[in-house]
Amino acid sequence: MKKLFFLMLTIGLAGSAFAQPDVTTAYNLNNQGKYVEAMEYIEKAASDLKATSKEKYWRYRGNIYLNISLDEALAAKFPDALSMAVDSYLKSKMMDKYGDYAGEVQASMSNAQQLAN
């Protein structure tokens, strides 16, 4: 019984650990200016409830889509990027219970608003 418990625990932890590298990889690719690759990784992580239950997932997703919308060539290729960025920032803001990233998210929302105008 004890072995079965530890086996199930190990499988559960291993499964939940797979989305975190996707979020981290997306963050790093975004910082390197590889926005399309970052988008692919952040969307891949969207299938994991553990990743999407965290505020940082939505903030990183918003940053990636905002950067895509700021690039003229990519904005033409992904016309919904700006609205996806705003939706992600709103979700991030909702999930940030203590307002730790409120200033950062508000600044990003302001950038999105300026771009929309």
Jmol script that loads the backbone (N, CA, C; Angstrom):
load data "model"
ATOM      1  N   MET A   1       0.821  -1.190   0.000  1.00  0.00           N
ATOM      2  CA  MET A   1       0.000   0.000   0.000  1.00  0.00           C
ATOM      3  C   MET A   1       0.867   1.257   0.000  1.00  0.00           C
ATOM      4  N   LYS A   2       1.913   1.212   0.800  1.00  0.00           N
ATOM      5  CA  LYS A   2       2.826   2.348   0.886  1.00  0.00           C
ATOM      6  C   LYS A   2       3.535   2.578  -0.461  1.00  0.00           C
ATOM      7  N   LYS A   3       3.930   1.489  -1.098  1.00  0.00           N
ATOM      8  CA  LYS A   3       4.600   1.593  -2.395  1.00  0.00           C
ATOM      9  C   LYS A   3       3.654   2.171  -3.443  1.00  0.00           C
ATOM     10  N   LEU A   4       2.401   1.750  -3.400  1.00  0.00           N
ATOM     11  CA  LEU A   4       1.403   2.254  -4.347  1.00  0.00           C
ATOM     12  C   LEU A   4       1.188   3.755  -4.160  1.00  0.00           C
ATOM     13  N   PHE A   5       1.131   4.184  -2.913  1.00  0.00           N
ATOM     14  CA  PHE A   5       0.961   5.614  -2.620  1.00  0.00           C
ATOM     15  C   PHE A   5       2.124   6.426  -3.197  1.00  0.00           C
ATOM     16  N   PHE A   6       3.350   5.989  -2.944  1.00  0.00           N
ATOM     17  CA  PHE A   6       4.512   6.713  -3.445  1.00  0.00           C
ATOM     18  C   PHE A   6       4.605   6.675  -4.965  1.00  0.00           C
ATOM     19  N   LEU A   7       4.180   5.577  -5.562  1.00  0.00           N
ATOM     20  CA  LEU A   7       4.155   5.482  -7.013  1.00  0.00           C
ATOM     21  C   LEU A   7       3.171   6.499  -7.597  1.00  0.00           C
ATOM     22  N   MET A   8       1.983   6.584  -7.018  1.00  0.00           N
ATOM     23  CA  MET A   8       0.969   7.534  -7.487  1.00  0.00           C
ATOM     24  C   MET A   8       1.423   8.969  -7.257  1.00  0.00           C
ATOM     25  N   LEU A   9       2.051   9.230  -6.146  1.00  0.00           N
ATOM     26  CA  LEU A   9       2.568  10.559  -5.848  1.00  0.00           C
ATOM     27  C   LEU A   9       3.638  10.962  -6.853  1.00  0.00           C
ATOM     28  N   THR A  10       4.536  10.055  -7.165  1.00  0.00           N
ATOM     29  CA  THR A  10       5.603  10.318  -8.134  1.00  0.00           C
ATOM     30  C   THR A  10       5.034  10.587  -9.522  1.00  0.00           C
ATOM     31  N   ILE A  11       4.068   9.806  -9.929  1.00  0.00           N
ATOM     32  CA  ILE A  11       3.439  10.010 -11.240  1.00  0.00           C
ATOM     33  C   ILE A  11       2.736  11.352 -11.291  1.00  0.00           C
ATOM     34  N   GLY A  12       2.041  11.705 -10.229  1.00  0.00           N
ATOM     35  CA  GLY A  12       1.347  12.998 -10.176  1.00  0.00           C
ATOM     36  C   GLY A  12       2.294  14.162 -10.231  1.00  0.00           C
ATOM     37  N   LEU A  13       3.383  14.086  -9.488  1.00  0.00           N
ATOM     38  CA  LEU A  13       4.363  15.181  -9.496  1.00  0.00           C
ATOM     39  C   LEU A  13       5.070  15.287 -10.841  1.00  0.00           C
ATOM     40  N   ALA A  14       5.375  14.149 -11.427  1.00  0.00           N
ATOM     41  CA  ALA A  14       6.043  14.170 -12.730  1.00  0.00           C
ATOM     42  C   ALA A  14       5.134  14.772 -13.793  1.00  0.00           C
ATOM     43  N   GLY A  15       3.864  14.439 -13.759  1.00  0.00           N
ATOM     44  CA  GLY A  15       2.923  14.979 -14.740  1.00  0.00           C
ATOM     45  C   GLY A  15       2.728  16.473 -14.600  1.00  0.00           C
ATOM     46  N   SER A  16       2.689  16.960 -13.379  1.00  0.00           N
ATOM     47  CA  SER A  16       2.468  18.392 -13.180  1.00  0.00           C
ATOM     48  C   SER A  16       3.717  19.204 -13.462  1.00  0.00           C
ATOM     49  N   ALA A  17       4.861  18.574 -13.481  1.00  0.00           N
ATOM     50  CA  ALA A  17       6.107  19.300 -13.721  1.00  0.00           C
ATOM     51  C   ALA A  17       6.336  19.610 -15.195  1.00  0.00           C
ATOM     52  N   PHE A  18       5.601  18.942 -16.089  1.00  0.00           N
ATOM     53  CA  PHE A  18       5.854  19.139 -17.513  1.00  0.00           C
ATOM     54  C   PHE A  18       5.436  20.514 -18.021  1.00  0.00           C
ATOM     55  N   ALA A  19       4.407  21.131 -17.481  1.00  0.00           N
ATOM     56  CA  ALA A  19       3.940  22.423 -17.981  1.00  0.00           C
ATOM     57  C   ALA A  19       4.846  23.553 -17.531  1.00  0.00           C
ATOM     58  N   GLN A  20       5.466  23.421 -16.383  1.00  0.00           N
ATOM     59  CA  GLN A  20       6.311  24.499 -15.888  1.00  0.00           C
ATOM     60  C   GLN A  20       7.477  24.802 -16.826  1.00  0.00           C
ATOM     61  N   PRO A  21       8.163  23.788 -17.364  1.00  0.00           N
ATOM     62  CA  PRO A  21       9.215  24.117 -18.323  1.00  0.00           C
ATOM     63  C   PRO A  21       8.674  24.841 -19.563  1.00  0.00           C
ATOM     64  N   ASP A  22       7.448  24.545 -19.977  1.00  0.00           N
ATOM     65  CA  ASP A  22       6.864  25.231 -21.127  1.00  0.00           C
ATOM     66  C   ASP A  22       6.665  26.711 -20.829  1.00  0.00           C
ATOM     67  N   VAL A  23       6.184  27.029 -19.639  1.00  0.00           N
ATOM     68  CA  VAL A  23       5.967  28.427 -19.257  1.00  0.00           C
ATOM     69  C   VAL A  23       7.309  29.147 -19.160  1.00  0.00           C
ATOM     70  N   THR A  24       8.286  28.499 -18.549  1.00  0.00           N
ATOM     71  CA  THR A  24       9.619  29.095 -18.413  1.00  0.00           C
ATOM     72  C   THR A  24      10.269  29.271 -19.776  1.00  0.00           C
ATOM     73  N   THR A  25      10.138  28.287 -20.631  1.00  0.00           N
ATOM     74  CA  THR A  25      10.701  28.389 -21.983  1.00  0.00           C
ATOM     75  C   THR A  25      10.030  29.525 -22.752  1.00  0.00           C
ATOM     76  N   ALA A  26       8.718  29.643 -22.627  1.00  0.00           N
ATOM     77  CA  ALA A  26       7.994  30.731 -23.297  1.00  0.00           C
ATOM     78  C   ALA A  26       8.486  32.083 -22.799  1.00  0.00           C
ATOM     79  N   TYR A  27       8.685  32.217 -21.497  1.00  0.00           N
ATOM     80  CA  TYR A  27       9.190  33.463 -20.906  1.00  0.00           C
ATOM     81  C   TYR A  27      10.569  33.801 -21.465  1.00  0.00           C
ATOM     82  N   ASN A  28      11.457  32.811 -21.501  1.00  0.00           N
ATOM     83  CA  ASN A  28      12.813  33.039 -21.999  1.00  0.00           C
ATOM     84  C   ASN A  28      12.831  33.380 -23.483  1.00  0.00           C
ATOM     85  N   LEU A  29      12.031  32.686 -24.278  1.00  0.00           N
ATOM     86  CA  LEU A  29      11.967  32.980 -25.708  1.00  0.00           C
ATOM     87  C   LEU A  29      11.410  34.372 -25.956  1.00  0.00           C
ATOM     88  N   ASN A  30      10.433  34.784 -25.163  1.00  0.00           N
ATOM     89  CA  ASN A  30       9.879  36.127 -25.285  1.00  0.00           C
ATOM     90  C   ASN A  30      10.961  37.170 -25.016  1.00  0.00           C
ATOM     91  N   ASN A  31      11.765  36.936 -23.996  1.00  0.00           N
ATOM     92  CA  ASN A  31      12.847  37.868 -23.672  1.00  0.00           C
ATOM     93  C   ASN A  31      13.923  37.899 -24.749  1.00  0.00           C
ATOM     94  N   GLN A  32      14.058  36.824 -25.498  1.00  0.00           N
ATOM     95  CA  GLN A  32      15.027  36.759 -26.591  1.00  0.00           C
ATOM     96  C   GLN A  32      14.476  37.324 -27.895  1.00  0.00           C
ATOM     97  N   GLY A  33      13.206  37.726 -27.889  1.00  0.00           N
ATOM     98  CA  GLY A  33      12.598  38.282 -29.096  1.00  0.00           C
ATOM     99  C   GLY A  33      12.047  37.236 -30.048  1.00  0.00           C
ATOM    100  N   LYS A  34      11.940  36.002 -29.612  1.00  0.00           N
ATOM    101  CA  LYS A  34      11.402  34.917 -30.437  1.00  0.00           C
ATOM    102  C   LYS A  34       9.935  34.728 -30.065  1.00  0.00           C
ATOM    103  N   TYR A  35       9.110  35.653 -30.501  1.00  0.00           N
ATOM    104  CA  TYR A  35       7.729  35.740 -30.034  1.00  0.00           C
ATOM    105  C   TYR A  35       6.836  34.601 -30.513  1.00  0.00           C
ATOM    106  N   VAL A  36       7.012  34.177 -31.748  1.00  0.00           N
ATOM    107  CA  VAL A  36       6.163  33.096 -32.270  1.00  0.00           C
ATOM    108  C   VAL A  36       6.475  31.786 -31.546  1.00  0.00           C
ATOM    109  N   GLU A  37       7.744  31.520 -31.318  1.00  0.00           N
ATOM    110  CA  GLU A  37       8.116  30.316 -30.578  1.00  0.00           C
ATOM    111  C   GLU A  37       7.592  30.397 -29.146  1.00  0.00           C
ATOM    112  N   ALA A  38       7.691  31.576 -28.551  1.00  0.00           N
ATOM    113  CA  ALA A  38       7.179  31.766 -27.192  1.00  0.00           C
ATOM    114  C   ALA A  38       5.681  31.509 -27.147  1.00  0.00           C
ATOM    115  N   MET A  39       4.973  31.984 -28.165  1.00  0.00           N
ATOM    116  CA  MET A  39       3.534  31.772 -28.239  1.00  0.00           C
ATOM    117  C   MET A  39       3.204  30.275 -28.304  1.00  0.00           C
ATOM    118  N   GLU A  40       3.973  29.541 -29.063  1.00  0.00           N
ATOM    119  CA  GLU A  40       3.740  28.102 -29.181  1.00  0.00           C
ATOM    120  C   GLU A  40       3.904  27.402 -27.837  1.00  0.00           C
ATOM    121  N   TYR A  41       4.924  27.789 -27.083  1.00  0.00           N
ATOM    122  CA  TYR A  41       5.151  27.159 -25.783  1.00  0.00           C
ATOM    123  C   TYR A  41       4.102  27.568 -24.756  1.00  0.00           C
ATOM    124  N   ILE A  42       3.693  28.832 -24.767  1.00  0.00           N
ATOM    125  CA  ILE A  42       2.712  29.277 -23.775  1.00  0.00           C
ATOM    126  C   ILE A  42       1.351  28.642 -24.055  1.00  0.00           C
ATOM    127  N   GLU A  43       1.033  28.453 -25.322  1.00  0.00           N
ATOM    128  CA  GLU A  43      -0.227  27.790 -25.664  1.00  0.00           C
ATOM    129  C   GLU A  43      -0.171  26.290 -25.370  1.00  0.00           C
ATOM    130  N   LYS A  44       0.998  25.721 -25.491  1.00  0.00           N
ATOM    131  CA  LYS A  44       1.178  24.314 -25.142  1.00  0.00           C
ATOM    132  C   LYS A  44       0.928  24.122 -23.638  1.00  0.00           C
ATOM    133  N   ALA A  45       1.372  25.082 -22.838  1.00  0.00           N
ATOM    134  CA  ALA A  45       1.176  25.004 -21.385  1.00  0.00           C
ATOM    135  C   ALA A  45      -0.278  25.250 -20.990  1.00  0.00           C
ATOM    136  N   ALA A  46      -1.084  25.776 -21.896  1.00  0.00           N
ATOM    137  CA  ALA A  46      -2.490  26.080 -21.598  1.00  0.00           C
ATOM    138  C   ALA A  46      -3.299  24.832 -21.279  1.00  0.00           C
ATOM    139  N   SER A  47      -2.830  23.687 -21.687  1.00  0.00           N
ATOM    140  CA  SER A  47      -3.567  22.452 -21.431  1.00  0.00           C
ATOM    141  C   SER A  47      -3.365  21.935 -20.006  1.00  0.00           C
ATOM    142  N   ASP A  48      -2.458  22.548 -19.268  1.00  0.00           N
ATOM    143  CA  ASP A  48      -2.195  22.112 -17.902  1.00  0.00           C
ATOM    144  C   ASP A  48      -2.885  23.041 -16.905  1.00  0.00           C
ATOM    145  N   LEU A  49      -3.776  22.489 -16.115  1.00  0.00           N
ATOM    146  CA  LEU A  49      -4.530  23.291 -15.144  1.00  0.00           C
ATOM    147  C   LEU A  49      -3.633  23.917 -14.086  1.00  0.00           C
ATOM    148  N   LYS A  50      -2.545  23.250 -13.757  1.00  0.00           N
ATOM    149  CA  LYS A  50      -1.628  23.810 -12.761  1.00  0.00           C
ATOM    150  C   LYS A  50      -0.989  25.094 -13.286  1.00  0.00           C
ATOM    151  N   ALA A  51      -0.623  25.097 -14.549  1.00  0.00           N
ATOM    152  CA  ALA A  51       0.006  26.283 -15.132  1.00  0.00           C
ATOM    153  C   ALA A  51      -0.997  27.425 -15.253  1.00  0.00           C
ATOM    154  N   THR A  52      -2.186  27.132 -15.736  1.00  0.00           N
ATOM    155  CA  THR A  52      -3.179  28.188 -15.964  1.00  0.00           C
ATOM    156  C   THR A  52      -3.828  28.684 -14.682  1.00  0.00           C
ATOM    157  N   SER A  53      -3.582  27.998 -13.584  1.00  0.00           N
ATOM    158  CA  SER A  53      -4.134  28.465 -12.310  1.00  0.00           C
ATOM    159  C   SER A  53      -3.230  29.488 -11.635  1.00  0.00           C
ATOM    160  N   LYS A  54      -2.112  29.791 -12.270  1.00  0.00           N
ATOM    161  CA  LYS A  54      -1.169  30.751 -11.692  1.00  0.00           C
ATOM    162  C   LYS A  54      -1.236  32.078 -12.446  1.00  0.00           C
ATOM    163  N   GLU A  55      -1.104  33.146 -11.701  1.00  0.00           N
ATOM    164  CA  GLU A  55      -1.161  34.494 -12.263  1.00  0.00           C
ATOM    165  C   GLU A  55      -0.064  34.719 -13.294  1.00  0.00           C
ATOM    166  N   LYS A  56       1.122  34.187 -13.026  1.00  0.00           N
ATOM    167  CA  LYS A  56       2.249  34.460 -13.918  1.00  0.00           C
ATOM    168  C   LYS A  56       2.033  33.894 -15.319  1.00  0.00           C
ATOM    169  N   TYR A  57       1.312  32.781 -15.432  1.00  0.00           N
ATOM    170  CA  TYR A  57       1.021  32.237 -16.761  1.00  0.00           C
ATOM    171  C   TYR A  57       0.299  33.282 -17.600  1.00  0.00           C
ATOM    172  N   TRP A  58      -0.725  33.892 -17.021  1.00  0.00           N
ATOM    173  CA  TRP A  58      -1.536  34.859 -17.765  1.00  0.00           C
ATOM    174  C   TRP A  58      -0.757  36.141 -18.029  1.00  0.00           C
ATOM    175  N   ARG A  59       0.089  36.553 -17.124  1.00  0.00           N
ATOM    176  CA  ARG A  59       0.904  37.748 -17.337  1.00  0.00           C
ATOM    177  C   ARG A  59       1.926  37.505 -18.445  1.00  0.00           C
ATOM    178  N   TYR A  60       2.578  36.354 -18.405  1.00  0.00           N
ATOM    179  CA  TYR A  60       3.543  36.011 -19.455  1.00  0.00           C
ATOM    180  C   TYR A  60       2.847  35.896 -20.811  1.00  0.00           C
ATOM    181  N   ARG A  61       1.677  35.295 -20.829  1.00  0.00           N
ATOM    182  CA  ARG A  61       0.912  35.151 -22.072  1.00  0.00           C
ATOM    183  C   ARG A  61       0.559  36.527 -22.629  1.00  0.00           C
ATOM    184  N   GLY A  62       0.132  37.423 -21.750  1.00  0.00           N
ATOM    185  CA  GLY A  62      -0.172  38.783 -22.180  1.00  0.00           C
ATOM    186  C   GLY A  62       1.049  39.476 -22.755  1.00  0.00           C
ATOM    187  N   ASN A  63       2.199  39.302 -22.110  1.00  0.00           N
ATOM    188  CA  ASN A  63       3.435  39.925 -22.603  1.00  0.00           C
ATOM    189  C   ASN A  63       3.815  39.401 -23.981  1.00  0.00           C
ATOM    190  N   ILE A  64       3.660  38.113 -24.176  1.00  0.00           N
ATOM    191  CA  ILE A  64       4.007  37.517 -25.467  1.00  0.00           C
ATOM    192  C   ILE A  64       3.087  38.052 -26.563  1.00  0.00           C
ATOM    193  N   TYR A  65       1.788  38.046 -26.315  1.00  0.00           N
ATOM    194  CA  TYR A  65       0.860  38.528 -27.336  1.00  0.00           C
ATOM    195  C   TYR A  65       0.971  40.035 -27.552  1.00  0.00           C
ATOM    196  N   LEU A  66       1.323  40.787 -26.518  1.00  0.00           N
ATOM    197  CA  LEU A  66       1.538  42.226 -26.707  1.00  0.00           C
ATOM    198  C   LEU A  66       2.757  42.456 -27.592  1.00  0.00           C
ATOM    199  N   ASN A  67       3.818  41.700 -27.363  1.00  0.00           N
ATOM    200  CA  ASN A  67       5.009  41.834 -28.205  1.00  0.00           C
ATOM    201  C   ASN A  67       4.722  41.442 -29.654  1.00  0.00           C
ATOM    202  N   ILE A  68       3.891  40.442 -29.845  1.00  0.00           N
ATOM    203  CA  ILE A  68       3.505  40.048 -31.204  1.00  0.00           C
ATOM    204  C   ILE A  68       2.739  41.190 -31.866  1.00  0.00           C
ATOM    205  N   SER A  69       1.844  41.815 -31.122  1.00  0.00           N
ATOM    206  CA  SER A  69       1.041  42.900 -31.700  1.00  0.00           C
ATOM    207  C   SER A  69       1.867  44.159 -31.949  1.00  0.00           C
ATOM    208  N   LEU A  70       2.977  44.307 -31.258  1.00  0.00           N
ATOM    209  CA  LEU A  70       3.850  45.470 -31.477  1.00  0.00           C
ATOM    210  C   LEU A  70       4.724  45.316 -32.726  1.00  0.00           C
ATOM    211  N   ASP A  71       4.941  44.092 -33.151  1.00  0.00           N
ATOM    212  CA  ASP A  71       5.733  43.807 -34.347  1.00  0.00           C
ATOM    213  C   ASP A  71       4.790  43.830 -35.555  1.00  0.00           C
ATOM    214  N   GLU A  72       5.016  44.737 -36.485  1.00  0.00           N
ATOM    215  CA  GLU A  72       4.090  44.936 -37.612  1.00  0.00           C
ATOM    216  C   GLU A  72       3.887  43.664 -38.445  1.00  0.00           C
ATOM    217  N   ALA A  73       4.969  42.972 -38.730  1.00  0.00           N
ATOM    218  CA  ALA A  73       4.857  41.762 -39.549  1.00  0.00           C
ATOM    219  C   ALA A  73       4.080  40.673 -38.808  1.00  0.00           C
ATOM    220  N   LEU A  74       4.363  40.509 -37.532  1.00  0.00           N
ATOM    221  CA  LEU A  74       3.662  39.478 -36.756  1.00  0.00           C
ATOM    222  C   LEU A  74       2.215  39.881 -36.477  1.00  0.00           C
ATOM    223  N   ALA A  75       1.973  41.173 -36.291  1.00  0.00           N
ATOM    224  CA  ALA A  75       0.603  41.644 -36.041  1.00  0.00           C
ATOM    225  C   ALA A  75      -0.292  41.340 -37.245  1.00  0.00           C
ATOM    226  N   ALA A  76       0.268  41.440 -38.436  1.00  0.00           N
ATOM    227  CA  ALA A  76      -0.508  41.121 -39.631  1.00  0.00           C
ATOM    228  C   ALA A  76      -0.794  39.621 -39.715  1.00  0.00           C
ATOM    229  N   LYS A  77       0.151  38.833 -39.246  1.00  0.00           N
ATOM    230  CA  LYS A  77       0.007  37.383 -39.281  1.00  0.00           C
ATOM    231  C   LYS A  77      -0.933  36.881 -38.169  1.00  0.00           C
ATOM    232  N   PHE A  78      -0.927  37.580 -37.036  1.00  0.00           N
ATOM    233  CA  PHE A  78      -1.759  37.206 -35.885  1.00  0.00           C
ATOM    234  C   PHE A  78      -2.611  38.410 -35.484  1.00  0.00           C
ATOM    235  N   PRO A  79      -3.696  38.679 -36.211  1.00  0.00           N
ATOM    236  CA  PRO A  79      -4.485  39.892 -35.973  1.00  0.00           C
ATOM    237  C   PRO A  79      -5.206  39.924 -34.619  1.00  0.00           C
ATOM    238  N   ASP A  80      -5.394  38.787 -33.978  1.00  0.00           N
ATOM    239  CA  ASP A  80      -6.073  38.744 -32.681  1.00  0.00           C
ATOM    240  C   ASP A  80      -5.113  38.884 -31.506  1.00  0.00           C
ATOM    241  N   ALA A  81      -3.844  39.115 -31.770  1.00  0.00           N
ATOM    242  CA  ALA A  81      -2.838  39.137 -30.709  1.00  0.00           C
ATOM    243  C   ALA A  81      -3.126  40.206 -29.657  1.00  0.00           C
ATOM    244  N   LEU A  82      -3.540  41.380 -30.080  1.00  0.00           N
ATOM    245  CA  LEU A  82      -3.782  42.454 -29.115  1.00  0.00           C
ATOM    246  C   LEU A  82      -4.951  42.121 -28.196  1.00  0.00           C
ATOM    247  N   SER A  83      -6.017  41.607 -28.741  1.00  0.00           N
ATOM    248  CA  SER A  83      -7.165  41.253 -27.894  1.00  0.00           C
ATOM    249  C   SER A  83      -6.820  40.082 -26.969  1.00  0.00           C
ATOM    250  N   MET A  84      -5.986  39.163 -27.439  1.00  0.00           N
ATOM    251  CA  MET A  84      -5.562  38.056 -26.582  1.00  0.00           C
ATOM    252  C   MET A  84      -4.666  38.568 -25.451  1.00  0.00           C
ATOM    253  N   ALA A  85      -3.839  39.571 -25.750  1.00  0.00           N
ATOM    254  CA  ALA A  85      -2.994  40.164 -24.711  1.00  0.00           C
ATOM    255  C   ALA A  85      -3.854  40.821 -23.642  1.00  0.00           C
ATOM    256  N   VAL A  86      -4.838  41.594 -24.056  1.00  0.00           N
ATOM    257  CA  VAL A  86      -5.714  42.277 -23.103  1.00  0.00           C
ATOM    258  C   VAL A  86      -6.484  41.260 -22.266  1.00  0.00           C
ATOM    259  N   ASP A  87      -7.027  40.240 -22.905  1.00  0.00           N
ATOM    260  CA  ASP A  87      -7.757  39.203 -22.169  1.00  0.00           C
ATOM    261  C   ASP A  87      -6.850  38.522 -21.137  1.00  0.00           C
ATOM    262  N   SER A  88      -5.599  38.271 -21.534  1.00  0.00           N
ATOM    263  CA  SER A  88      -4.655  37.628 -20.624  1.00  0.00           C
ATOM    264  C   SER A  88      -4.328  38.537 -19.442  1.00  0.00           C
ATOM    265  N   TYR A  89      -4.145  39.827 -19.714  1.00  0.00           N
ATOM    266  CA  TYR A  89      -3.851  40.769 -18.622  1.00  0.00           C
ATOM    267  C   TYR A  89      -5.035  40.886 -17.664  1.00  0.00           C
ATOM    268  N   LEU A  90      -6.240  40.882 -18.192  1.00  0.00           N
ATOM    269  CA  LEU A  90      -7.418  40.948 -17.330  1.00  0.00           C
ATOM    270  C   LEU A  90      -7.501  39.710 -16.437  1.00  0.00           C
ATOM    271  N   LYS A  91      -7.212  38.551 -17.003  1.00  0.00           N
ATOM    272  CA  LYS A  91      -7.212  37.309 -16.219  1.00  0.00           C
ATOM    273  C   LYS A  91      -6.101  37.357 -15.161  1.00  0.00           C
ATOM    274  N   SER A  92      -4.944  37.874 -15.544  1.00  0.00           N
ATOM    275  CA  SER A  92      -3.832  38.005 -14.607  1.00  0.00           C
ATOM    276  C   SER A  92      -4.205  38.920 -13.454  1.00  0.00           C
ATOM    277  N   LYS A  93      -4.825  40.026 -13.795  1.00  0.00           N
ATOM    278  CA  LYS A  93      -5.241  40.996 -12.783  1.00  0.00           C
ATOM    279  C   LYS A  93      -6.255  40.372 -11.820  1.00  0.00           C
ATOM    280  N   MET A  94      -7.154  39.574 -12.349  1.00  0.00           N
ATOM    281  CA  MET A  94      -8.167  38.917 -11.532  1.00  0.00           C
ATOM    282  C   MET A  94      -7.530  37.888 -10.587  1.00  0.00           C
ATOM    283  N   MET A  95      -6.499  37.212 -11.047  1.00  0.00           N
ATOM    284  CA  MET A  95      -5.872  36.154 -10.254  1.00  0.00           C
ATOM    285  C   MET A  95      -4.832  36.678  -9.268  1.00  0.00           C
ATOM    286  N   ASP A  96      -4.401  37.922  -9.428  1.00  0.00           N
ATOM    287  CA  ASP A  96      -3.386  38.510  -8.546  1.00  0.00           C
ATOM    288  C   ASP A  96      -4.074  38.996  -7.266  1.00  0.00           C
ATOM    289  N   LYS A  97      -4.259  38.102  -6.330  1.00  0.00           N
ATOM    290  CA  LYS A  97      -5.037  38.372  -5.125  1.00  0.00           C
ATOM    291  C   LYS A  97      -4.453  39.496  -4.273  1.00  0.00           C
ATOM    292  N   TYR A  98      -3.149  39.599  -4.231  1.00  0.00           N
ATOM    293  CA  TYR A  98      -2.504  40.572  -3.353  1.00  0.00           C
ATOM    294  C   TYR A  98      -2.001  41.809  -4.097  1.00  0.00           C
ATOM    295  N   GLY A  99      -2.223  41.853  -5.403  1.00  0.00           N
ATOM    296  CA  GLY A  99      -1.811  43.007  -6.189  1.00  0.00           C
ATOM    297  C   GLY A  99      -0.309  43.141  -6.344  1.00  0.00           C
ATOM    298  N   ASP A 100       0.402  42.028  -6.268  1.00  0.00           N
ATOM    299  CA  ASP A 100       1.861  42.053  -6.377  1.00  0.00           C
ATOM    300  C   ASP A 100       2.345  42.573  -7.732  1.00  0.00           C
ATOM    301  N   TYR A 101       1.588  42.309  -8.770  1.00  0.00           N
ATOM    302  CA  TYR A 101       1.994  42.697 -10.120  1.00  0.00           C
ATOM    303  C   TYR A 101       1.032  43.705 -10.739  1.00  0.00           C
ATOM    304  N   ALA A 102       0.262  44.381  -9.913  1.00  0.00           N
ATOM    305  CA  ALA A 102      -0.751  45.316 -10.407  1.00  0.00           C
ATOM    306  C   ALA A 102      -0.131  46.441 -11.235  1.00  0.00           C
ATOM    307  N   GLY A 103       0.982  46.988 -10.796  1.00  0.00           N
ATOM    308  CA  GLY A 103       1.642  48.066 -11.531  1.00  0.00           C
ATOM    309  C   GLY A 103       2.154  47.611 -12.882  1.00  0.00           C
ATOM    310  N   GLU A 104       2.772  46.442 -12.909  1.00  0.00           N
ATOM    311  CA  GLU A 104       3.302  45.902 -14.161  1.00  0.00           C
ATOM    312  C   GLU A 104       2.179  45.613 -15.153  1.00  0.00           C
ATOM    313  N   VAL A 105       1.113  45.017 -14.662  1.00  0.00           N
ATOM    314  CA  VAL A 105      -0.015  44.672 -15.532  1.00  0.00           C
ATOM    315  C   VAL A 105      -0.702  45.948 -16.025  1.00  0.00           C
ATOM    316  N   GLN A 106      -0.841  46.939 -15.154  1.00  0.00           N
ATOM    317  CA  GLN A 106      -1.479  48.197 -15.555  1.00  0.00           C
ATOM    318  C   GLN A 106      -0.659  48.907 -16.630  1.00  0.00           C
ATOM    319  N   ALA A 107       0.659  48.895 -16.487  1.00  0.00           N
ATOM    320  CA  ALA A 107       1.528  49.506 -17.501  1.00  0.00           C
ATOM    321  C   ALA A 107       1.393  48.775 -18.840  1.00  0.00           C
ATOM    322  N   SER A 108       1.316  47.470 -18.791  1.00  0.00           N
ATOM    323  CA  SER A 108       1.150  46.689 -20.018  1.00  0.00           C
ATOM    324  C   SER A 108      -0.210  46.944 -20.653  1.00  0.00           C
ATOM    325  N   MET A 109      -1.229  47.077 -19.814  1.00  0.00           N
ATOM    326  CA  MET A 109      -2.571  47.394 -20.330  1.00  0.00           C
ATOM    327  C   MET A 109      -2.574  48.780 -20.986  1.00  0.00           C
ATOM    328  N   SER A 110      -1.843  49.712 -20.413  1.00  0.00           N
ATOM    329  CA  SER A 110      -1.740  51.047 -21.006  1.00  0.00           C
ATOM    330  C   SER A 110      -1.064  50.985 -22.368  1.00  0.00           C
ATOM    331  N   ASN A 111      -0.017  50.177 -22.473  1.00  0.00           N
ATOM    332  CA  ASN A 111       0.644  49.994 -23.766  1.00  0.00           C
ATOM    333  C   ASN A 111      -0.305  49.398 -24.793  1.00  0.00           C
ATOM    334  N   ALA A 112      -1.092  48.439 -24.359  1.00  0.00           N
ATOM    335  CA  ALA A 112      -2.075  47.815 -25.267  1.00  0.00           C
ATOM    336  C   ALA A 112      -3.127  48.826 -25.694  1.00  0.00           C
ATOM    337  N   GLN A 113      -3.553  49.670 -24.765  1.00  0.00           N
ATOM    338  CA  GLN A 113      -4.562  50.691 -25.096  1.00  0.00           C
ATOM    339  C   GLN A 113      -4.004  51.695 -26.101  1.00  0.00           C
ATOM    340  N   GLN A 114      -2.764  52.123 -25.915  1.00  0.00           N
ATOM    341  CA  GLN A 114      -2.142  53.050 -26.859  1.00  0.00           C
ATOM    342  C   GLN A 114      -2.024  52.422 -28.237  1.00  0.00           C
ATOM    343  N   LEU A 115      -1.673  51.153 -28.262  1.00  0.00           N
ATOM    344  CA  LEU A 115      -1.538  50.450 -29.540  1.00  0.00           C
ATOM    345  C   LEU A 115      -2.897  50.322 -30.227  1.00  0.00           C
ATOM    346  N   ALA A 116      -3.934  50.092 -29.453  1.00  0.00           N
ATOM    347  CA  ALA A 116      -5.279  49.968 -30.026  1.00  0.00           C
ATOM    348  C   ALA A 116      -5.748  51.268 -30.638  1.00  0.00           C
ATOM    349  N   ASN A 117      -5.356  52.385 -30.037  1.00  0.00           N
ATOM    350  CA  ASN A 117      -5.743  53.688 -30.583  1.00  0.00           C
ATOM    351  C   ASN A 117      -4.903  54.000 -31.780  1.00  0.00           C
TER     352      ASN A 117
END
end "model"
wireframe off; spacefill off
backbone 0.3
color backbone group
